[in-house]
Amino acid sequence: MARSRRAENTGFVCVHCTADVPANTDGHYRNHCPVCLWSLHVDDLPGDRASGCRQPMEPIGLVEKSGKGWQVVHRCTACGHRQPNRLVRDGDAPDDLDLVLSLPWL
């Protein structure tokens, strides 16, 4: 069954720092906490929300991708799956830029 992006773009409580994270307002999914940058392993493929793992994902570095700009790379603490996620630079809760810049380039 197809899911709408609007239905999937919801706020959440961060699994790592327990911050209340609002939904993203720029038309993309919110994939991580803007306060601590941690994520949750919910996707098998970007945006599909099909993973059964559902374990915390640690921010381990930065990459730059053509057309997408800087992305935070997350690694699942349970299964090791790696996934890059777009930075959130605008809206109600942009990512903490100092924390982003403290990550190593991969």
KANORHU-V872723 format. One record per backbone hydrogen bond with DSSP energy under -1.0 kcal/mol. NH is the residue of the N-H (numbers start at 0). CO is the residue of the C=O. E is the energy in kcal/mol with one decimal. If there is no record, write none. Layout:
BEGIN
nh=<NH:NH>
co=<CO:CO>
e=<E:E>
END
This chain:
BEGIN
nh=<7:8:9:11:13:17:20:32:36:38:40:41:47:50:53:56:57:59:60:61:62:64:67:68:70:71:72:73:74:75:76:79:82:84:86:94:95:99:100:102:105>
co=<3:4:7:20:18:13:11:37:32:56:54:39:44:41:40:38:74:72:72:103:70:68:64:64:62:84:60:82:57:80:55:75:73:71:69:87:33:95:96:99:61>
e=<-1.6:-1.8:-1.7:-2.3:-2.8:-1.2:-3.4:-2.7:-1.6:-2.5:-3.1:-1.6:-2.5:-2.1:-2.1:-2.3:-2.5:-3.1:-1.0:-2.5:-2.2:-2.4:-1.9:-2.2:-2.9:-2.4:-3.2:-2.5:-2.3:-2.8:-2.9:-1.1:-2.3:-2.5:-1.2:-3.5:-1.9:-2.4:-2.7:-1.5:-3.0>
END
